[in-house]
Amino acid sequence: MLPPRCLPECLMHHHFRLCNSVRRAPLIRWTIFRTLCLRIISNNMFEWTILILILASSITLTFEDVYLEEKPKLKLTLFILNSVFTSIFVMEMLLKWCGLGLVKYFTTFWTLLDIFIVTVRTLKEFPI
């Protein structure tokens, strides 16, 4: 199973010389890495693990209420759990970027929803 193209066709033609020079050993290693990422994200166990983590993350959101400031231990626990969930979801997103390629990732509805949610979670947990 080989991963789809990483870059859009217009960039491949525009940077033809660059792409041809990269097609040697570094590209072979990059293709092997992308193939590994694709195998990981295509695995049913990976998908189910992410779905369970999404469910667990959603459950932790139910503990956040207006009285959270009065419960410092719960607030700290939720912060740690949300940070862990956010980190895992960012890693999942990066794996999908590598495995699917940027073209396929940014042209699929579910992955666009995924990046939106990861971005919102990241900005919520780690405000700029």
C-alpha positions in Angstrom: 0.0 0.0 0.0 1.6 3.2 -1.2 0.6 6.6 0.2 -1.1 9.1 -2.2 0.8 12.1 -3.5 1.8 14.5 -0.8 1.8 17.8 -2.8 -0.8 19.2 -5.2 -0.2 18.5 -8.9 0.4 22.2 -9.6 3.3 22.3 -7.2 4.8 19.1 -8.6 4.9 20.7 -12.1 6.1 24.0 -10.8 9.0 22.6 -8.9 9.7 19.7 -11.3 13.5 20.0 -11.0 13.4 20.1 -7.2 11.0 17.1 -7.1 13.3 15.1 -9.5 16.3 15.8 -7.4 14.5 14.7 -4.2 13.3 11.4 -5.8 16.5 9.7 -4.8 17.5 8.3 -1.4 15.7 10.9 0.8 12.5 10.4 -1.1 12.7 6.6 -0.6 13.1 7.1 3.1 10.2 9.6 3.1 8.0 7.2 1.2 8.8 4.4 3.6 7.9 6.7 6.5 4.7 7.8 4.9 3.8 4.1 4.1 4.3 3.3 7.8 2.1 6.2 8.8 -0.6 5.1 6.3 -0.5 1.6 7.7 -0.9 2.9 11.3 -3.9 5.2 10.5 -5.5 2.5 8.3 -5.4 0.0 11.2 -8.8 -0.7 12.8 -7.2 -0.8 16.2 -5.9 2.8 15.7 -9.3 4.0 14.6 -11.1 2.4 17.5 -8.5 3.8 19.9 -9.0 7.3 18.6 -12.8 6.9 18.8 -12.6 5.7 22.4 -10.3 8.7 23.2 -12.8 11.0 21.6 -15.5 9.5 23.8 -13.3 9.8 26.9 -12.5 13.4 26.0 -16.2 14.2 25.6 -16.9 12.7 29.0 -14.3 14.9 30.7 -15.9 17.9 29.1 -19.1 17.1 31.1 -17.2 17.8 34.4 -16.5 21.4 33.5 -19.1 23.7 35.0 -19.4 27.1 36.5 -18.2 25.9 39.9 -14.9 24.5 38.6 -12.9 27.3 40.2 -14.0 26.1 43.6 -12.6 22.6 42.9 -8.9 23.1 42.3 -8.0 19.3 42.2 -10.7 18.6 39.7 -9.6 21.7 37.6 -6.0 20.5 37.6 -7.0 16.9 36.7 -9.2 18.1 33.9 -6.4 20.4 32.6 -3.9 17.5 32.6 -6.4 15.1 30.9 -7.3 17.7 28.3 -3.7 18.4 27.6 -3.0 14.7 27.1 -6.0 14.3 24.8 -5.0 17.4 22.8 -1.5 16.1 22.4 -2.7 12.7 21.2 -5.1 14.3 18.7 -2.3 16.5 17.4 -0.2 13.4 16.9 -3.1 11.7 15.1 -3.5 14.7 12.8 0.3 14.8 12.0 0.2 11.0 11.3 -2.7 11.6 8.9 -0.9 14.5 7.2 2.1 12.2 6.6 0.1 9.1 5.7 -2.6 10.6 3.5 -0.6 13.5 2.1 -1.7 17.1 2.3 -3.9 16.9 -0.8 -6.1 14.1 0.4 -6.1 15.4 4.0 -7.3 18.8 3.1 -10.0 17.6 0.6 -11.8 15.2 2.9 -14.7 16.5 5.1 -13.9 14.4 8.1 -10.3 15.4 8.2 -11.2 19.1 7.8 -13.6 18.7 10.8 -10.7 16.9 12.6 -8.3 19.8 12.0 -10.9 22.3 13.1 -11.6 20.5 16.4 -7.9 20.0 17.1 -7.2 23.6 16.4 -10.0 24.8 18.8 -8.8 22.3 21.5 -5.2 23.5 21.2 -6.2 27.1 21.3 -8.4 26.4 24.3 -5.7 24.5 26.2 -2.7 26.6 25.2 -3.9 30.1 24.4 -1.5 32.3 22.5 
